[in-house]
Amino acid sequence: MILHSSLGPNPRLVRMFLAEKGLAEGRDFQRKHYDIITGENRQDASYIAKNPLGAMPTLELGDGTCLTESWPICEYLEERFPNPNLIGTSAEEDAEVRKWCRLIDQEIVVPMTMGFRATGGRPMFEPRMRVLSEAAGAEMMDYANASWLWLDKALGDKAHVAAGRMTLACLMVYCFANFGFTVGWTLPDGANNIARFLDAHKDRPSAGIWTQSE
C-alpha cells in the first residue's frame, strides 16, 4: 500500500489510524508526501490521475486501486486489519461509533474547515477552490466553537468518546483539535473535558504524528 499524504488533519487521521492498527510505515505501507502549501497535490498529473479532486489523502492498493476520503480509507483498513478494533465489535458498537463520527464531522469538522479556509487560510485556499466570504467563515468558526462546547458536555468525565475505548471517533477529535492548534486556534473557554481528553492521549505513539515536521 502507498499512502499519498500531506500536512493536514485528514491525512494525519489516516496515519494515526494506521499507527493504532500497529501498521508501520516502511514495513506495512509506503508514504509519499506532497507539499500542499505550494499546491503540489493539485499540480502533479500522476496524483490527479489517482484522485481527480487533488484532495488528500489517497490510499493506493497493490493492484492500483485508489481509495480516497479519510473515512472510507479507515473503514477499509478496519475490514482488512480487524485487530485492534477501532470502529465496533458488534452492530450496536458500530452504530455508536459511526454516530459520533458523523456528529463530529457534521458539527465540528465541516464548519471548522470551511471557516478556516475563508479566514486565516484564505490566502492559500482562495486561489485554489471556492471559499466562503470572510464574514461567513467567521460564522462557521463560531458554529464550530459552539459545537466543541456541546461535545465537551457530552464527553463529561469519560476517557473516550464512544465504546469505552480508543476508536475512530476519538481519533477525529484528537486530529481536528490539533489541526486547530497548528493554525492558531484555541479551545473555547469552558472546554475543560476536551482539554483533559487531549492531554490524556498526547503520549500515545500515534499522537506522535502531530509532533513530527514534514
Backbone as a printed PyTorch tensor [residue, N CA C, xyz], in Angstrom:
tensor([[[  0.8410,  -1.1900,   0.0000],
         [  0.0000,   0.0000,   0.0000],
         [  0.8810,   1.2460,   0.0000]],

        [[  0.3930,   2.2780,  -0.6820],
         [  1.0660,   3.5740,  -0.6820],
         [  0.0750,   4.6130,  -0.1700]],

        [[  0.4400,   5.3290,   0.8730],
         [ -0.3960,   6.4070,   1.3790],
         [  0.1290,   7.7140,   0.8060]],

        [[ -0.6620,   8.3300,  -0.0530],
         [ -0.3470,   9.6530,  -0.5810],
         [ -0.8500,  10.6540,   0.4480]],

        [[  0.0770,  11.4100,   1.0260],
         [ -0.1990,  12.1210,   2.2740],
         [  0.3760,  13.5320,   2.2350]],

        [[  0.0220,  14.3120,   3.2370],
         [  0.4780,  15.6980,   3.3210],
         [  0.2460,  16.1950,   4.7400]],

        [[  0.5160,  17.4860,   4.9550],
         [  0.0650,  18.1370,   6.1680],
         [ -1.4600,  18.1140,   6.2070]],

        [[ -2.0190,  18.3650,   7.3670],
         [ -3.4670,  18.4850,   7.4540],
         [ -4.0930,  17.3860,   8.2830]],

        [[ -5.2860,  17.6230,   8.7850],
         [ -5.9240,  16.6810,   9.7010],
         [ -6.3690,  15.3810,   9.0620]],

        [[ -6.8430,  15.4180,   7.8300],
         [ -7.3330,  14.1740,   7.2290],
         [ -6.2190,  13.1720,   6.9390]],

        [[ -5.1030,  13.5950,   6.3330],
         [ -4.0030,  12.6400,   6.1840],
         [ -3.4890,  12.1230,   7.5270]],

        [[ -3.4240,  13.0170,   8.5060],
         [ -2.9110,  12.5880,   9.8080],
         [ -3.9070,  11.6990,  10.5460]],

        [[ -5.1840,  11.8620,  10.2710],
         [ -6.1780,  10.9460,  10.8350],
         [ -5.9030,   9.5310,  10.3330]],

        [[ -5.6680,   9.3840,   9.0470],
         [ -5.3790,   8.0550,   8.4970],
         [ -4.0660,   7.5220,   9.0420]],

        [[ -3.0800,   8.3760,   9.1930],
         [ -1.7990,   7.9240,   9.7410],
         [ -1.9480,   7.4830,  11.1960]],

        [[ -2.7470,   8.1980,  11.9760],
         [ -2.9940,   7.7710,  13.3560],
         [ -3.7330,   6.4410,  13.3720]],

        [[ -4.6910,   6.2840,  12.4740],
         [ -5.4490,   5.0370,  12.3980],
         [ -4.5100,   3.8820,  12.0660]],

        [[ -3.6270,   4.0830,  11.1080],
         [ -2.6410,   3.0530,  10.7580],
         [ -1.7670,   2.7140,  11.9640]],

        [[ -1.3140,   3.7420,  12.6730],
         [ -0.4530,   3.5100,  13.8400],
         [ -1.1960,   2.7550,  14.9310]],

        [[ -2.4660,   3.1180,  15.1720],
         [ -3.2580,   2.4070,  16.1770],
         [ -3.4660,   0.9480,  15.7800]],

        [[ -3.4650,   0.6740,  14.4850],
         [ -3.5860,  -0.7010,  13.9960],
         [ -2.2650,  -1.4620,  14.0950]],

        [[ -1.1900,  -0.7570,  14.4410],
         [  0.1160,  -1.4000,  14.5020],
         [  0.7740,  -1.5580,  13.1460]],

        [[  0.3010,  -0.7980,  12.1570],
         [  0.8560,  -0.8660,  10.8090],
         [  1.9330,   0.2040,  10.6750]],

        [[  3.1230,  -0.2190,  10.2930],
         [  4.2760,   0.6690,  10.3090],
         [  4.6650,   1.1270,   8.9130]],

        [[  4.9770,   2.4240,   8.8290],
         [  5.4910,   2.9720,   7.5810],
         [  6.8310,   2.3170,   7.2470]],

        [[  7.0060,   1.9460,   5.9940],
         [  8.2310,   1.2900,   5.5640],
         [  8.1650,  -0.2130,   5.6420]],

        [[  7.2810,  -0.7280,   6.5070],
         [  7.1120,  -2.1760,   6.6310],
         [  5.7760,  -2.6280,   6.0360]],

        [[  4.7080,  -1.9710,   6.4520],
         [  3.3660,  -2.3680,   6.0020],
         [  2.8210,  -1.4690,   4.8970]],

        [[  3.3420,  -0.2580,   4.8110],
         [  2.9150,   0.6560,   3.7530],
         [  4.0280,   1.6700,   3.5030]],

        [[  3.9880,   2.2550,   2.3330],
         [  4.9040,   3.3350,   1.9870],
         [  4.1090,   4.6450,   2.0270]],

        [[  4.8150,   5.7320,   2.2520],
         [  4.1390,   7.0270,   2.2740],
         [  4.8210,   7.9840,   1.3160]],

        [[  4.0230,   8.6250,   0.4820],
         [  4.5260,   9.6530,  -0.4250],
         [  3.9640,  10.9850,   0.0280]],

        [[  4.8460,  11.9140,   0.3520],
         [  4.4370,  13.2040,   0.8980],
         [  4.3300,  14.2490,  -0.2130]],

        [[  3.2980,  15.0840,  -0.1090],
         [  3.0830,  16.1820,  -1.0540],
         [  3.0630,  17.5050,  -0.2810]],

        [[  3.5710,  18.5410,  -0.9020],
         [  3.6080,  19.8600,  -0.2840],
         [  2.3140,  20.5990,  -0.6420]],

        [[  1.3490,  20.5930,   0.2740],
         [  0.0760,  21.2500,  -0.0380],
         [  0.1760,  22.7730,   0.0670]],

        [[  1.2230,  23.2760,   0.7320],
         [  1.3900,  24.7300,   0.8220],
         [  1.6260,  25.3040,  -0.5680]],

        [[  2.4150,  24.6120,  -1.3710],
         [  2.6820,  25.0670,  -2.7360],
         [  1.6630,  24.5290,  -3.7330]],

        [[  0.7460,  23.6790,  -3.2630],
         [ -0.2690,  23.1180,  -4.1540],
         [  0.2240,  21.9700,  -5.0040]],

        [[  1.2870,  21.2990,  -4.5420],
         [  1.8530,  20.1980,  -5.3220],
         [  0.8090,  19.1320,  -5.6440]],

        [[ -0.0690,  18.8600,  -4.7030],
         [ -1.0740,  17.8000,  -4.8940],
         [ -2.0580,  18.1360,  -6.0100]],

        [[ -2.2180,  19.4100,  -6.3370],
         [ -3.1470,  19.8060,  -7.3980],
         [ -2.4370,  20.1140,  -8.7130]],

        [[ -1.1160,  19.9390,  -8.7180],
         [ -0.3340,  20.2030,  -9.9160],
         [  0.3370,  18.9510, -10.4720]],

        [[  0.4220,  17.9090,  -9.6590],
         [  1.0820,  16.6630, -10.0440],
         [  0.1070,  15.8140, -10.8580]],

        [[  0.3580,  15.6940, -12.1570],
         [ -0.5700,  14.9830, -13.0460],
         [ -0.7330,  13.5250, -12.6370]],

        [[  0.3350,  12.9070, -12.1510],
         [  0.2380,  11.4970, -11.7680],
         [ -0.6670,  11.3400, -10.5500]],

        [[ -0.6510,  12.3310,  -9.6410],
         [ -1.5340,  12.2520,  -8.4850],
         [ -2.9790,  12.5440,  -8.8790]],

        [[ -3.1840,  13.5300,  -9.7440],
         [ -4.5380,  13.8570, -10.1850],
         [ -5.1810,  12.6550, -10.8680]],

        [[ -4.3720,  11.8450, -11.5340],
         [ -4.9090,  10.6300, -12.1640],
         [ -5.4220,   9.6520, -11.1130]],

        [[ -4.8330,   9.6930,  -9.9280],
         [ -5.2630,   8.7940,  -8.8440],
         [ -6.4520,   9.3860,  -8.0830]],

        [[ -6.4750,  10.6970,  -7.9250],
         [ -7.5330,  11.3930,  -7.1990],
         [ -7.8460,  12.6820,  -7.9540]],

        [[ -8.8310,  12.6580,  -8.8370],
         [ -9.1070,  13.8250,  -9.6920],
         [ -9.3840,  15.1220,  -8.9390]],

        [[ -9.8510,  15.0370,  -7.6910],
         [-10.0890,  16.2440,  -6.9050],
         [ -8.7970,  16.8370,  -6.3510]],

        [[ -7.7200,  16.0530,  -6.3520],
         [ -6.4570,  16.5320,  -5.8170],
         [ -6.4210,  16.6010,  -4.3070]],

        [[ -7.4580,  16.0830,  -3.6470],
         [ -7.5230,  16.1520,  -2.1890],
         [ -6.6200,  15.0960,  -1.5540]],

        [[ -6.3500,  15.2910,  -0.2850],
         [ -5.5180,  14.3750,   0.4910],
         [ -6.3400,  13.7650,   1.6270]],

        [[ -6.0970,  12.5020,   1.9670],
         [ -5.1130,  11.5680,   1.4200],
         [ -5.7470,  10.6500,   0.3730]],

        [[ -4.8880,   9.8140,  -0.2110],
         [ -5.3170,   8.7150,  -1.0780],
         [ -4.5190,   7.4860,  -0.6710]],

        [[ -5.1950,   6.3470,  -0.5460],
         [ -4.5110,   5.0890,  -0.2630],
         [ -4.5160,   4.2710,  -1.5420]],

        [[ -3.3310,   4.0070,  -2.0630],
         [ -3.1780,   3.2310,  -3.2970],
         [ -2.8600,   1.7840,  -2.9380]],

        [[ -3.7030,   0.8760,  -3.3850],
         [ -3.5250,  -0.5360,  -3.0790],
         [ -2.5910,  -1.2020,  -4.0760]],

        [[ -2.1980,  -2.4240,  -3.7750],
         [ -1.2310,  -3.1290,  -4.6050],
         [ -1.6800,  -3.3470,  -6.0370]],

        [[ -2.9980,  -3.4410,  -6.2540],
         [ -3.5000,  -3.6640,  -7.6120],
         [ -3.7760,  -2.3680,  -8.3540]],

        [[ -3.4000,  -1.2310,  -7.7250],
         [ -3.6050,   0.0660,  -8.3650],
         [ -4.8900,   0.7530,  -7.9750]],

        [[ -5.7680,   0.0650,  -7.2620],
         [ -7.0000,   0.7040,  -6.7860],
         [ -6.6430,   1.8570,  -5.8520]],

        [[ -7.3060,   2.9890,  -6.0270],
         [ -7.0390,   4.1510,  -5.1940],
         [ -8.2760,   4.5060,  -4.3780]],

        [[ -8.1380,   4.4950,  -3.0670],
         [ -9.2130,   4.8450,  -2.1530],
         [ -9.0110,   6.2790,  -1.6820]],

        [[-10.0850,   7.0640,  -1.7030],
         [ -9.9930,   8.4560,  -1.2790],
         [-10.9760,   8.7210,  -0.1420]],

        [[-10.7650,   9.8460,   0.5310],
         [-11.5450,  10.2850,   1.6880],
         [-11.1540,   9.4800,   2.9250]],

        [[-10.8730,  10.1970,   3.9940],
         [-10.2960,   9.5650,   5.1850],
         [-11.2090,   8.5140,   5.8020]],

        [[-12.5260,   8.7810,   5.8830],
         [-13.4450,   7.7940,   6.4730],
         [-13.4190,   6.4650,   5.7330]],

        [[-13.6690,   6.4430,   4.4090],
         [-13.6510,   5.1700,   3.6930],
         [-12.2980,   4.4640,   3.7760]],

        [[-11.2080,   5.2400,   3.8040],
         [ -9.8900,   4.6220,   3.9310],
         [ -9.7900,   3.9170,   5.2830]],

        [[-10.2150,   4.5820,   6.3540],
         [-10.1660,   3.9630,   7.6810],
         [-11.0850,   2.7450,   7.7530]],

        [[-12.2410,   2.8220,   7.1200],
         [-13.1550,   1.6810,   7.1420],
         [-12.5680,   0.5010,   6.3650]],

        [[-11.8830,   0.7860,   5.2720],
         [-11.2030,  -0.2840,   4.5340],
         [-10.1420,  -0.9370,   5.4240]],

        [[ -9.3480,  -0.1030,   6.0890],
         [ -8.2880,  -0.6400,   6.9450],
         [ -8.8690,  -1.4580,   8.0990]],

        [[-10.0240,  -1.0280,   8.6100],
         [-10.6740,  -1.7730,   9.6940],
         [-11.0700,  -3.1740,   9.2310]],

        [[-11.6000,  -3.2580,   8.0120],
         [-12.0040,  -4.5690,   7.4960],
         [-10.7970,  -5.4230,   7.1300]],

        [[ -9.7910,  -4.7990,   6.5930],
         [ -8.5900,  -5.5360,   6.1700],
         [ -7.7590,  -5.9870,   7.3670]],

        [[ -7.6920,  -5.1390,   8.3830],
         [ -6.8780,  -5.4200,   9.5820],
         [ -7.7850,  -5.2240,  10.8070]],

        [[ -8.5840,  -6.2140,  11.1450],
         [ -9.6410,  -6.0310,  12.1510],
         [ -9.1760,  -5.8670,  13.5920]],

        [[ -7.9310,  -6.1770,  13.8820],
         [ -7.4470,  -6.0700,  15.2620],
         [ -6.2230,  -5.1630,  15.3450]],

        [[ -6.2040,  -4.2610,  16.3320],
         [ -7.2610,  -3.9880,  17.3070],
         [ -8.4370,  -3.2710,  16.6570]],

        [[ -9.6080,  -3.5020,  17.1990],
         [-10.8150,  -2.9250,  16.6300],
         [-10.9130,  -1.4380,  16.9520]],

        [[-11.2490,  -0.6340,  15.9340],
         [-11.3380,   0.8190,  16.1210],
         [-12.6860,   1.3960,  15.6890]],

        [[-13.6030,   0.5430,  15.2650],
         [-14.9170,   1.0460,  14.8590],
         [-16.0490,   0.3390,  15.5840]],

        [[-15.9700,  -0.9470,  15.8010],
         [-17.0310,  -1.6120,  16.5440],
         [-16.9220,  -3.1150,  16.4600]],

        [[-17.1800,  -3.7900,  17.5740],
         [-17.1260,  -5.2530,  17.6010],
         [-18.5140,  -5.8760,  17.5330]],

        [[-19.5470,  -5.0310,  17.4420],
         [-20.9220,  -5.5120,  17.3290],
         [-21.6990,  -4.4810,  16.5280]],

        [[-22.8920,  -4.8590,  16.1130],
         [-23.7310,  -3.9130,  15.3760],
         [-24.0210,  -2.6750,  16.2160]],

        [[-24.2080,  -2.8700,  17.5250],
         [-24.5190,  -1.7540,  18.4050],
         [-23.3250,  -0.8070,  18.5510]],

        [[-22.1400,  -1.3880,  18.7890],
         [-20.9430,  -0.5500,  18.8960],
         [-20.6610,   0.1670,  17.5830]],

        [[-20.7970,  -0.5600,  16.4990],
         [-20.5540,   0.0110,  15.1810],
         [-21.4520,   1.2280,  14.9560]],

        [[-22.7150,   1.1120,  15.3110],
         [-23.6500,   2.2210,  15.1500],
         [-23.2800,   3.3840,  16.0600]],

        [[-22.8550,   3.0760,  17.2960],
         [-22.4900,   4.1470,  18.2220],
         [-21.2750,   4.9240,  17.7340]],

        [[-20.2390,   4.2070,  17.3210],
         [-19.0240,   4.8790,  16.8650],
         [-19.3070,   5.7070,  15.6150]],

        [[-20.0440,   5.1270,  14.6700],
         [-20.3490,   5.8690,  13.4470],
         [-21.2520,   7.0740,  13.7350]],

        [[-22.1310,   6.9440,  14.7140],
         [-22.9620,   8.0930,  15.1030],
         [-22.0820,   9.2550,  15.5290]],

        [[-21.1110,   8.9700,  16.4220],
         [-20.2540,  10.0390,  16.9150],
         [-19.3540,  10.5890,  15.8150]],

        [[-18.8690,   9.7210,  14.9400],
         [-18.0610,  10.2050,  13.8100],
         [-18.8760,  11.1520,  12.9410]],

        [[-20.1200,  10.7680,  12.6750],
         [-20.9990,  11.6010,  11.8560],
         [-21.2530,  12.9480,  12.5250]],

        [[-21.5540,  12.9420,  13.8180],
         [-21.8270,  14.1910,  14.5200],
         [-20.5900,  15.0840,  14.5760]],

        [[-19.4360,  14.4980,  14.8730],
         [-18.1940,  15.2720,  14.9360],
         [-17.8850,  15.8770,  13.5720]],

        [[-18.0690,  15.0860,  12.5270],
         [-17.7910,  15.5710,  11.1750],
         [-18.7360,  16.7070,  10.8030]],

        [[-20.0250,  16.5010,  11.0560],
         [-21.0340,  17.4570,  10.6340],
         [-21.0110,  18.7330,  11.4560]],

        [[-20.8320,  18.5990,  12.7640],
         [-20.9590,  19.7420,  13.6600],
         [-19.6470,  20.4710,  13.9370]],

        [[-18.5110,  19.7820,  13.7480],
         [-17.2150,  20.4020,  14.0580],
         [-16.3060,  20.4600,  12.8440]],

        [[-16.0520,  19.3190,  12.2220],
         [-15.0540,  19.2560,  11.1580],
         [-15.4220,  20.1430,   9.9740]],

        [[-16.6460,  19.9990,   9.4670],
         [-17.0370,  20.7680,   8.2850],
         [-17.0450,  22.2680,   8.5560]],

        [[-17.7320,  22.7640,   9.6010],
         [-17.6920,  24.2120,   9.8200],
         [-16.3060,  24.7340,  10.1670]],

        [[-15.5280,  23.9460,  10.9000],
         [-14.1850,  24.4030,  11.2580],
         [-13.3020,  24.5100,  10.0140]],

        [[-13.3820,  23.5150,   9.1420],
         [-12.5750,  23.5140,   7.9230],
         [-12.9870,  24.6510,   7.0020]],

        [[-14.2930,  24.7910,   6.7650],
         [-14.7660,  25.8530,   5.8840],
         [-14.4840,  27.2270,   6.4710]],

        [[-14.6040,  27.3320,   7.7850],
         [-14.3160,  28.5970,   8.4400],
         [-12.8590,  28.9900,   8.3130]],

        [[-11.9550,  28.0300,   8.5200],
         [-10.5300,  28.3320,   8.4060],
         [-10.1640,  28.7170,   6.9790]],

        [[-10.6870,  27.9870,   6.0070],
         [-10.3700,  28.2980,   4.6130],
         [-10.7790,  29.7150,   4.2290]],

        [[-11.8560,  30.2010,   4.8340],
         [-12.3710,  31.5230,   4.4760],
         [-11.7700,  32.6490,   5.3050]],

        [[-11.0600,  32.2960,   6.3910],
         [-10.4910,  33.3290,   7.2580],
         [ -8.9690,  33.2250,   7.2790]],

        [[ -8.4070,  32.5750,   8.2900],
         [ -6.9510,  32.5080,   8.3980],
         [ -6.2700,  31.8340,   7.2240]],

        [[ -6.9320,  30.8340,   6.6200],
         [ -6.3280,  30.1190,   5.4970],
         [ -6.6610,  30.6960,   4.1350]],

        [[ -7.3500,  31.8280,   4.1250],
         [ -7.8410,  32.3980,   2.8690],
         [ -6.7400,  32.6460,   1.8210]],

        [[ -5.5890,  33.2050,   2.2040],
         [ -4.5620,  33.4580,   1.1790],
         [ -4.1210,  32.1910,   0.4420]],

        [[ -4.1310,  31.0530,   1.1190],
         [ -3.7140,  29.8110,   0.4740],
         [ -4.8500,  29.1610,  -0.3090]],

        [[ -6.0590,  29.1920,   0.2480],
         [ -7.1420,  28.4270,  -0.3610],
         [ -7.9270,  29.1840,  -1.4260]],

        [[ -8.0590,  30.4870,  -1.2980],
         [ -8.9100,  31.2290,  -2.2340],
         [ -8.4870,  31.0640,  -3.6950]],

        [[ -7.1730,  31.0470,  -4.0000],
         [ -6.8110,  30.8650,  -5.4130],
         [ -7.0710,  29.4470,  -5.9330]],

        [[ -7.3360,  28.4900,  -5.0500],
         [ -7.3980,  27.0820,  -5.4560],
         [ -8.7920,  26.4890,  -5.4670]],

        [[ -9.6960,  27.0600,  -4.7010],
         [-11.0200,  26.4530,  -4.5820],
         [-12.0270,  27.5030,  -4.1460]],

        [[-13.2980,  27.1290,  -4.2040],
         [-14.3360,  28.0370,  -3.7260],
         [-14.2640,  28.1430,  -2.2050]],

        [[-14.3230,  29.3460,  -1.7080],
         [-14.3410,  29.5700,  -0.2680],
         [-15.4900,  30.5130,   0.0730]],

        [[-15.9570,  30.4460,   1.3060],
         [-16.9950,  31.3470,   1.7750],
         [-16.4590,  32.7680,   1.9040]],

        [[-17.3610,  33.7110,   2.0900],
         [-16.9270,  35.0680,   2.4050],
         [-16.2560,  35.0530,   3.7830]],

        [[-15.4590,  36.0910,   4.0560],
         [-14.8000,  36.1390,   5.3600],
         [-15.8250,  36.1940,   6.4960]],

        [[-16.9280,  36.9200,   6.2760],
         [-17.9600,  37.0010,   7.3150],
         [-18.5910,  35.6390,   7.5610]],

        [[-18.8890,  34.9230,   6.4820],
         [-19.4730,  33.5860,   6.6280],
         [-18.4710,  32.6420,   7.2690]],

        [[-17.1840,  32.8030,   6.9310],
         [-16.1490,  31.9760,   7.5410],
         [-16.0710,  32.1880,   9.0450]],

        [[-16.1800,  33.4390,   9.4720],
         [-16.1630,  33.7390,  10.9090],
         [-17.3700,  33.1050,  11.5970]],

        [[-18.5220,  33.1220,  10.9230],
         [-19.7090,  32.4880,  11.4900],
         [-19.5140,  30.9780,  11.6070]],

        [[-18.8600,  30.3810,  10.6210],
         [-18.5890,  28.9450,  10.6690],
         [-17.6740,  28.6070,  11.8450]],

        [[-16.6760,  29.4540,  12.0970],
         [-15.7840,  29.2010,  13.2280],
         [-16.5500,  29.3240,  14.5460]],

        [[-17.4620,  30.2940,  14.6260],
         [-18.2840,  30.4270,  15.8300],
         [-19.1670,  29.1910,  16.0150]],

        [[-19.7110,  28.6920,  14.9040],
         [-20.5450,  27.4930,  14.9550],
         [-19.7210,  26.3130,  15.4700]],

        [[-18.5060,  26.1580,  14.9200],
         [-17.6410,  25.0500,  15.3500],
         [-17.2960,  25.1610,  16.8270]],

        [[-17.0070,  26.3700,  17.3020],
         [-16.6630,  26.5500,  18.7130],
         [-17.8300,  26.1720,  19.6190]],

        [[-19.0470,  26.5390,  19.2100],
         [-20.2190,  26.1460,  19.9910],
         [-20.3720,  24.6290,  20.0170]],

        [[-20.0230,  23.9900,  18.8910],
         [-20.1130,  22.5290,  18.8230],
         [-19.0380,  21.8580,  19.6640]],

        [[-17.8570,  22.4760,  19.7670],
         [-16.8350,  21.9420,  20.6690],
         [-17.3540,  21.9420,  22.1090]],

        [[-18.0620,  22.9920,  22.4880],
         [-18.6040,  23.0520,  23.8490],
         [-19.7110,  22.0170,  24.0390]],

        [[-20.5000,  21.7940,  23.0070],
         [-21.5100,  20.7240,  23.0630],
         [-20.8410,  19.3680,  23.2480]],

        [[-19.7550,  19.1170,  22.4890],
         [-19.0420,  17.8450,  22.6080],
         [-18.4040,  17.7160,  23.9810]],

        [[-17.8850,  18.8190,  24.5150],
         [-17.2820,  18.8070,  25.8410],
         [-18.2900,  18.3260,  26.8840]],

        [[-19.5020,  18.8240,  26.7760],
         [-20.5520,  18.4190,  27.7180],
         [-20.9030,  16.9530,  27.5380]],

        [[-20.9720,  16.5030,  26.2760],
         [-21.3030,  15.1060,  26.0020],
         [-20.1990,  14.1690,  26.4870]],

        [[-18.9530,  14.6070,  26.3850],
         [-17.8270,  13.7830,  26.8330],
         [-17.8310,  13.6310,  28.3480]],

        [[-18.1110,  14.7060,  29.0440],
         [-18.1190,  14.6610,  30.5050],
         [-16.7860,  14.1780,  31.0490]],

        [[-16.8340,  13.2600,  32.0060],
         [-15.5960,  12.7780,  32.6140],
         [-15.0910,  11.4900,  31.9780]],

        [[-15.6450,  11.1180,  30.8420],
         [-15.2270,   9.8790,  30.1780],
         [-13.8510,  10.0380,  29.5410]],

        [[-13.1480,   8.9240,  29.4270],
         [-11.8280,   8.9250,  28.7960],
         [-11.8970,   8.7810,  27.2850]],

        [[-13.0380,   8.3010,  26.7830],
         [-13.1870,   8.0590,  25.3500],
         [-14.5480,   8.5400,  24.8790]],

        [[-14.6410,   8.8050,  23.5850],
         [-15.8770,   9.3430,  23.0260],
         [-16.9510,   8.2770,  22.9100]],

        [[-16.5630,   7.0690,  22.4920],
         [-17.5450,   6.0140,  22.2380],
         [-16.9590,   4.6540,  22.5670]],

        [[-17.8150,   3.7200,  22.9280],
         [-17.4700,   2.3090,  23.1310],
         [-16.4830,   2.0660,  24.2660]],

        [[-16.1610,   3.0870,  25.0470],
         [-15.2950,   2.9090,  26.1990],
         [-13.8480,   2.6080,  25.8820]],

        [[-13.4260,   2.9290,  24.6610],
         [-12.0250,   2.6830,  24.2760],
         [-11.6700,   3.5890,  23.1000]],

        [[-10.4150,   3.5330,  22.6920],
         [ -9.9650,   4.3180,  21.5530],
         [-10.6590,   3.8340,  20.2820]],

        [[-11.3050,   4.7540,  19.5850],
         [-11.9740,   4.4340,  18.3310],
         [-11.7040,   5.5460,  17.3240]],

        [[-12.2370,   5.3590,  16.1270],
         [-12.1240,   6.3780,  15.0930],
         [-12.6910,   7.7110,  15.5770]],

        [[-13.7400,   7.6830,  16.3890],
         [-14.3260,   8.9260,  16.9000],
         [-13.3240,   9.6910,  17.7610]],

        [[-12.5940,   8.9920,  18.6230],
         [-11.5580,   9.6400,  19.4330],
         [-10.4760,  10.2500,  18.5530]],

        [[-10.0690,   9.5040,  17.5420],
         [ -9.0020,   9.9860,  16.6630],
         [ -9.4330,  11.2360,  15.9190]],

        [[-10.7030,  11.3140,  15.5340],
         [-11.1960,  12.5130,  14.8610],
         [-11.1210,  13.7180,  15.7810]],

        [[-11.5400,  13.5470,  17.0280],
         [-11.4670,  14.6550,  17.9810],
         [-10.0210,  15.1020,  18.1510]],

        [[ -9.1250,  14.1510,  18.3360],
         [ -7.7200,  14.4800,  18.5660],
         [ -7.1320,  15.2050,  17.3580]],

        [[ -7.4120,  14.6900,  16.1680],
         [ -6.8190,  15.2700,  14.9550],
         [ -7.3200,  16.6740,  14.6880]],

        [[ -8.6140,  16.9010,  14.7990],
         [ -9.1210,  18.2180,  14.4230],
         [ -8.8640,  19.2700,  15.4900]],

        [[ -8.7410,  18.8810,  16.7460],
         [ -8.2910,  19.8350,  17.7520],
         [ -6.8430,  20.2300,  17.4800]],

        [[ -6.0020,  19.2530,  17.2040],
         [ -4.5950,  19.5580,  16.9570],
         [ -4.3950,  20.3090,  15.6430]],

        [[ -5.2250,  20.0290,  14.6510],
         [ -5.2010,  20.8510,  13.4370],
         [ -5.4470,  22.3040,  13.8070]],

        [[ -6.4610,  22.5440,  14.6340],
         [ -6.7410,  23.9110,  15.0520],
         [ -5.5520,  24.5530,  15.7410]],

        [[ -4.9110,  23.8070,  16.6290],
         [ -3.7640,  24.3600,  17.3460],
         [ -2.6460,  24.7730,  16.3960]],

        [[ -2.4600,  24.0070,  15.3120],
         [ -1.3700,  24.3210,  14.3770],
         [ -1.6370,  25.5800,  13.5690]],

        [[ -2.8860,  26.0420,  13.5170],
         [ -3.2060,  27.2530,  12.7440],
         [ -3.6500,  28.3970,  13.6530]],

        [[ -3.3150,  28.3060,  14.9410],
         [ -3.5520,  29.4150,  15.8510],
         [ -4.8790,  29.4220,  16.5800]],

        [[ -5.6740,  28.3690,  16.4070],
         [ -6.9560,  28.2690,  17.0990],
         [ -6.7270,  27.7830,  18.5150]],

        [[ -7.6190,  28.1190,  19.4210],
         [ -7.5670,  27.5920,  20.7840],
         [ -8.9450,  27.0480,  21.1460]],

        [[ -8.9650,  26.0950,  22.0510],
         [-10.2360,  25.5780,  22.5390],
         [-11.0620,  26.7120,  23.1320]],

        [[-12.3600,  26.7240,  22.8930],
         [-13.1850,  27.7700,  23.5120],
         [-13.1840,  27.6360,  25.0310]],

        [[-13.3250,  28.7590,  25.6970],
         [-13.3720,  28.7620,  27.1650],
         [-14.4410,  27.7950,  27.6590]],

        [[-14.0670,  26.9900,  28.6310],
         [-15.0130,  26.0570,  29.2200],
         [-14.9150,  24.6430,  28.6980]],

        [[-14.0840,  24.4350,  27.6520],
         [-13.9550,  23.0870,  27.0780],
         [-12.9330,  22.2770,  27.8710]],

        [[-13.1550,  22.1890,  29.1660],
         [-12.1720,  21.5570,  30.0520],
         [-12.1090,  20.0440,  29.8770]],

        [[-13.2300,  19.4300,  29.5400],
         [-13.2100,  17.9790,  29.3360],
         [-12.4430,  17.6110,  28.0680]],

        [[-12.5920,  18.4220,  27.0300],
         [-11.8290,  18.1870,  25.8010],
         [-10.3340,  18.3710,  26.0800]],

        [[ -9.9970,  19.4150,  26.8350],
         [ -8.5860,  19.6460,  27.1760],
         [ -8.0170,  18.4530,  27.9350]],

        [[ -8.7950,  17.9240,  28.8830],
         [ -8.3510,  16.7520,  29.6430],
         [ -8.1860,  15.5450,  28.7230]],

        [[ -9.1370,  15.3420,  27.8230],
         [ -9.0810,  14.2430,  26.8660],
         [ -7.8120,  14.3340,  26.0120]],

        [[ -7.5160,  15.5070,  25.4870],
         [ -6.3400,  15.6760,  24.6360],
         [ -5.0600,  15.4060,  25.4190]],

        [[ -5.0080,  15.8960,  26.6460],
         [ -3.8210,  15.6860,  27.4680],
         [ -3.6430,  14.2130,  27.8090]],

        [[ -4.7420,  13.5130,  28.0280],
         [ -4.6690,  12.0980,  28.4000],
         [ -4.1340,  11.2320,  27.2770]],

        [[ -4.3170,  11.6680,  26.0350],
         [ -3.9340,  10.8290,  24.8990],
         [ -2.6970,  11.3390,  24.1600]],

        [[ -2.0850,  12.4060,  24.6470],
         [ -0.9770,  13.0140,  23.9170],
         [  0.2690,  12.1440,  23.8800]],

        [[  0.3900,  11.1700,  24.7770],
         [  1.5770,  10.3160,  24.8090],
         [  1.3770,   8.9880,  24.0790]],

        [[  0.2220,   8.7890,  23.4560],
         [  0.0420,   7.5870,  22.6380],
         [  1.0240,   7.6350,  21.4750]],

        [[  1.6000,   6.5000,  21.0940],
         [  2.5280,   6.5140,  19.9470],
         [  1.9260,   7.1680,  18.7050]],

        [[  0.6400,   6.9310,  18.4630],
         [  0.0300,   7.5020,  17.2560],
         [ -0.0290,   9.0290,  17.3160]],

        [[ -0.1180,   9.5930,  18.5190],
         [ -0.1960,  11.0470,  18.6660],
         [  1.1190,  11.7140,  18.2910]],

        [[  2.2020,  10.9340,  18.2840],
         [  3.4990,  11.4890,  17.9130],
         [  3.5310,  12.0650,  16.5190]],

        [[  2.5830,  11.6670,  15.6760],
         [  2.4990,  12.1880,  14.3130],
         [  2.3630,  13.7160,  14.3350]],

        [[  1.7120,  14.2320,  15.3710],
         [  1.4790,  15.6670,  15.4410],
         [  2.6980,  16.4530,  15.9080]],

        [[  3.7450,  15.7740,  16.3300],
         [  4.9700,  16.4590,  16.7360],
         [  6.0420,  16.3770,  15.6480]],

        [[  5.7580,  15.6630,  14.5880],
         [  6.7350,  15.4680,  13.5190],
         [  6.6950,  16.6260,  12.5190]],

        [[  7.8470,  17.0090,  12.0270],
         [  7.9080,  18.0150,  10.9690],
         [  7.8380,  17.3150,   9.6140]],

        [[  7.2680,  18.0010,   8.6310],
         [  7.1400,  17.4130,   7.2900],
         [  7.5400,  18.4330,   6.2510]]])
